[in-house]
Amino acid sequence: MIFLFIFRESIPAITSQRFTLMTTNWSPNVTDPAAGQYGMLAFLNGTIFTTLGGMVLGAPLGIGTAVFITRIAPARIGGTISRGIELLAGIPSVIIGWFGLTLLVPQIARWTGTSGYGVMAASVVLAVMILPTVAALSAEALKSLPPELEEASMAMGATRWQTIRCTLLPAAKRGILVATVLGMGRAIGETMAVQMVVGNARQIAFSLTERTSTMTSRIITDMGESTGVFRSALYAQGLVLLLLAMMLILGVKLISRDKRVK
């Protein structure tokens, strides 16, 4: 029903704009919405760019954290870190965005000589936000492995790191991939934190320090003054986001599907 509602609201923009929706020309007209141009390509680029940046930073850190708390750290330390990750997952996104706005953006500005807003700041914020998801689900995948795998590897003379790298991680690969894909879904749908640090510029970003916008940030910025085709174009962006989320869910189903021997 949600999909049908969003699709219905997107129809005016799809029928009037057609292929213009997939351009970089975003020139809304508040007084006469039908006269505006509503190309979403720049915002789609920003969404994908920041999501991939967040995954490049957050996924390895989350997987490494899962390995540490399940296979390396003593039980007490691992439990403490696990509770800290759970607390991190409960922090509202606007708080993390405020942290990025007040501390991260000025620091990036000093390092790069730019405004500090842009893909880099958004990627770091997204990495912090997806870390709990990737770490918790990867840890569960590693904990579910039978202890005989580690014992057999150690009995063959492998070191602890060799056992983790060559035996445990490949065995938990399916669960780790699911954790990564779900973390990507979390990053695609994030709004407030990204909106506060990405710069909200109507342009395609070609570098990490350029300002841009994502679909979610553009929707929340323009929804208050939108009417007619303008509003329908925002629904069209929501439709694209929903389709991306559905593709990720399908990917999770395909990854986690049991391979039965016939």
Phi and psi in degrees as a GROMACS rama.xvg file:
@    title "Ramachandran Plot"
@    xaxis  label "Phi"
@    yaxis  label "Psi"
@TYPE xy
-62.3  -44.0438  ILE-2
-61.7036  -44.9727  PHE-3
-64.4964  -39.1091  LEU-4
-63.394  -48.09  PHE-5
-64.7597  -39.4617  ILE-6
-64.6603  -41.5188  PHE-7
-62.2117  -42.7565  ARG-8
-70.3085  -20.8076  GLU-9
-83.988  -16.4241  SER-10
-58.1412  -44.1617  ILE-11
-56.9821  -40.9959  PRO-12
-70.6405  -38.576  ALA-13
-66.2035  -42.1819  ILE-14
-73.7982  -33.5633  THR-15
-87.9349  -34.4245  SER-16
-94.4867  -36.4626  GLN-17
53.9392  -124.457  ARG-18
-69.0257  -14.1351  PHE-19
-63.0103  -23.6373  THR-20
-61.9451  -26.8664  LEU-21
-100.046  38.7133  MET-22
-118.564  179.46  THR-23
-97.8047  5.6166  THR-24
-86.7429  99.5689  ASN-25
-112.381  97.5899  TRP-26
-132.726  76.3903  SER-27
-68.0951  148.277  PRO-28
-119.125  109.449  ASN-29
-70.9941  -40.2924  VAL-30
-73.8418  -36.8412  THR-31
-133.007  83.431  ASP-32
-57.0851  -32.0353  PRO-33
-67.0746  -20.3851  ALA-34
-87.9351  -5.17054  ALA-35
-83.2272  171.415  GLY-36
-118.26  135.883  GLN-37
-132.81  51.4885  TYR-38
-72.509  131.174  GLY-39
-107.668  8.15533  MET-40
-62.3091  -39.489  LEU-41
-62.6869  -37.523  ALA-42
-76.439  -33.083  PHE-43
-65.1258  -41.2659  LEU-44
-61.5883  -43.7897  ASN-45
-63.0362  -39.8128  GLY-46
-61.6516  -48.3426  THR-47
-68.1241  -41.017  ILE-48
-62.9861  -48.6798  PHE-49
-69.9734  -35.7311  THR-50
-64.3257  -46.0538  THR-51
-64.2224  -39.0906  LEU-52
-62.0976  -42.6977  GLY-53
-64.2615  -37.7255  GLY-54
-70.5594  -38.993  MET-55
-61.1097  -36.5637  VAL-56
-84.5909  -43.8409  LEU-57
-83.8538  -36.2571  GLY-58
-64.7662  -51.2112  ALA-59
-60.4966  -37.3896  PRO-60
-65.8727  -41.0673  LEU-61
-66.3207  -43.3221  GLY-62
-65.2325  -42.1689  ILE-63
-62.5224  -38.4557  GLY-64
-63.8014  -41.4952  THR-65
-62.8449  -42.4243  ALA-66
-62.8374  -41.2727  VAL-67
-64.9791  -46.6916  PHE-68
-76.5347  -20.2948  ILE-69
-100.567  -27.5711  THR-70
-125.007  -12.4198  ARG-71
-120.299  -50.8417  ILE-72
-71.091  147.619  ALA-73
-59.2351  158.389  PRO-74
-57.5324  -42.2015  ALA-75
-65.5818  -45.3089  ARG-76
-66.2805  -43.3539  ILE-77
-60.7618  -40.2159  GLY-78
-65.1093  -38.7827  GLY-79
-64.1385  -43.3952  THR-80
-66.4134  -38.1398  ILE-81
-61.5682  -42.5581  SER-82
-66.0521  -35.1066  ARG-83
-64.1253  -39.2706  GLY-84
-65.5942  -39.2374  ILE-85
-63.1481  -39.4879  GLU-86
-66.2605  -37.8685  LEU-87
-61.7098  -37.1341  LEU-88
-66.5159  -24.1102  ALA-89
-89.5107  -4.64762  GLY-90
-72.2373  128.65  ILE-91
-58.6711  145.214  PRO-92
-62.608  -32.0149  SER-93
-65.9909  -30.7076  VAL-94
-68.2888  -43.3656  ILE-95
-64.83  -39.0994  ILE-96
-63.9738  -38.3863  GLY-97
-66.0716  -38.6964  TRP-98
-59.3472  -45.4764  PHE-99
-64.2222  -37.5722  GLY-100
-69.1146  -39.619  LEU-101
-89.974  -26.9911  THR-102
-114.765  -47.1588  LEU-103
-73.3609  -48.2569  LEU-104
-59.4865  -47.2448  VAL-105
-61.4469  -34.8734  PRO-106
-67.8034  -43.1062  GLN-107
-63.5507  -36.9106  ILE-108
-61.9612  -39.8927  ALA-109
-68.8126  -37.2519  ARG-110
-71.6772  -39.4244  TRP-111
-106.36  -13.1894  THR-112
73.2393  18.5985  GLY-113
-109.518  -168.654  THR-114
-71.9822  -18.9234  SER-115
93.2326  -24.1136  GLY-116
-77.7614  153.797  TYR-117
140.598  -162.751  GLY-118
-64.7993  -38.5399  VAL-119
-61.9484  -48.9253  MET-120
-62.8557  -42.3073  ALA-121
-65.1985  -37.3814  ALA-122
-65.9965  -40.8548  SER-123
-65.329  -42.1598  VAL-124
-62.9002  -43.0331  VAL-125
-65.9212  -35.8496  LEU-126
-60.9108  -41.2989  ALA-127
-64.4297  -35.9334  VAL-128
-77.7931  -31.7882  MET-129
-89.2213  -12.6766  ILE-130
-54.5359  -48.0477  LEU-131
-61.1245  -39.1158  PRO-132
-64.0258  -50.0171  THR-133
-65.9211  -42.843  VAL-134
-65.3654  -46.6017  ALA-135
-66.1302  -45.5269  ALA-136
-71.1209  -35.8883  LEU-137
-67.2256  -38.0362  SER-138
-62.8173  -40.6267  ALA-139
-64.6194  -37.8599  GLU-140
-64.7731  -39.4725  ALA-141
-71.937  -36.8609  LEU-142
-67.6803  -27.4531  LYS-143
-77.9415  -7.69692  SER-144
-70.4898  142.931  LEU-145
-66.7836  139.666  PRO-146
-62.9445  -18.9182  PRO-147
-63.2123  -27.7024  GLU-148
-62.4767  -50.6187  LEU-149
-65.6485  -41.2029  GLU-150
-64.282  -41.0897  GLU-151
-65.7333  -41.0795  ALA-152
-64.4206  -44.2329  SER-153
-65.4534  -34.8299  MET-154
-67.3329  -26.3604  ALA-155
-80.4361  -1.5918  MET-156
97.2312  8.0352  GLY-157
-75.1133  147.139  ALA-158
-75.6678  171.798  THR-159
-62.6149  -42.6025  ARG-160
-66.4781  -39.9916  TRP-161
-62.4921  -38.6641  GLN-162
-63.8245  -43.3184  THR-163
-66.3712  -46.6146  ILE-164
-74.0625  -39.8989  ARG-165
-99.7501  -17.0389  CYS-166
-119.632  -56.1384  THR-167
-73.2356  -47.9557  LEU-168
-62.481  -44.3202  LEU-169
-62.0867  -35.9514  PRO-170
-68.5393  -32.1969  ALA-171
-95.7083  14.5411  ALA-172
-58.1645  -40.8946  LYS-173
-63.8119  -46.5891  ARG-174
-64.7907  -36.6907  GLY-175
-68.5286  -38.322  ILE-176
-64.6809  -40.3828  LEU-177
-61.2107  -44.1547  VAL-178
-60.3586  -40.1971  ALA-179
-67.4371  -42.6632  THR-180
-66.1456  -40.4378  VAL-181
-66.2872  -36.2387  LEU-182
-63.5697  -36.5265  GLY-183
-65.4562  -39.1144  MET-184
-62.4925  -37.0978  GLY-185
-63.4067  -39.8879  ARG-186
-70.635  -39.496  ALA-187
-62.3845  -38.5043  ILE-188
-88.2194  -2.02133  GLY-189
-69.326  139.264  GLU-190
-120.209  -68.0645  THR-191
-63.0063  -48.3556  MET-192
-61.5308  -42.3663  ALA-193
-68.9225  -41.135  VAL-194
-59.2932  -29.9035  GLN-195
-78.3624  -20.4749  MET-196
-124.325  -9.78225  VAL-197
-80.9637  -18.9646  VAL-198
103.173  -23.7132  GLY-199
54.4712  43.3886  ASN-200
-96.5855  143.836  ALA-201
-88.5247  65.8937  ARG-202
-153.377  158.326  GLN-203
-78.6722  135.144  ILE-204
-94.1307  127.756  ALA-205
-107.164  -2.59501  PHE-206
-143.506  167.719  SER-207
-70.5392  -21.0251  LEU-208
-99.8305  4.43617  THR-209
-85.7119  144.22  GLU-210
-76.8848  145.706  ARG-211
-155.599  -169.13  THR-212
-136.611  154.323  SER-213
-105.81  170.377  THR-214
-63.5498  -41.9575  MET-215
-66.1713  -41.2699  THR-216
-67.9716  -35.2905  SER-217
-68.5755  -38.5613  ARG-218
-62.5036  -47.0888  ILE-219
-71.1035  -26.3783  ILE-220
-74.8792  -39.5051  THR-221
-101.77  -7.94057  ASP-222
-64.7967  -28.3908  MET-223
-68.6806  -33.269  GLY-224
-108.136  7.55396  GLU-225
-87.559  142.23  SER-226
-145.666  161.007  THR-227
57.9169  -131.845  GLY-228
-64.1913  -34.0808  VAL-229
-57.3271  -49.3923  PHE-230
-65.5677  -38.777  ARG-231
-63.5828  -34.7795  SER-232
-65.2252  -34.6033  ALA-233
-67.4987  -37.5605  LEU-234
-64.4145  -35.5943  TYR-235
-63.0694  -38.0717  ALA-236
-65.0142  -39.6387  GLN-237
-62.2714  -35.7704  GLY-238
-63.6052  -42.3842  LEU-239
-63.4318  -42.0062  VAL-240
-61.2048  -41.3454  LEU-241
-65.1146  -39.6044  LEU-242
-64.8043  -39.5867  LEU-243
-61.9564  -42.9167  LEU-244
-63.4135  -40.2735  ALA-245
-64.6461  -37.1001  MET-246
-64.6904  -39.0236  MET-247
-65.9696  -41.2229  LEU-248
-62.9945  -41.4282  ILE-249
-61.8531  -39.7535  LEU-250
-62.0854  -40.3036  GLY-251
-62.5848  -42.9508  VAL-252
-62.4328  -40.6229  LYS-253
-68.7565  -38.388  LEU-254
-68.6992  -43.2496  ILE-255
-84.911  -1.35843  SER-256
-66.6173  133.962  ARG-257
-68.9191  136.26  ASP-258
-94.912  100.12  LYS-259
-87.5737  139.965  ARG-260
-85.0245  121.158  VAL-261
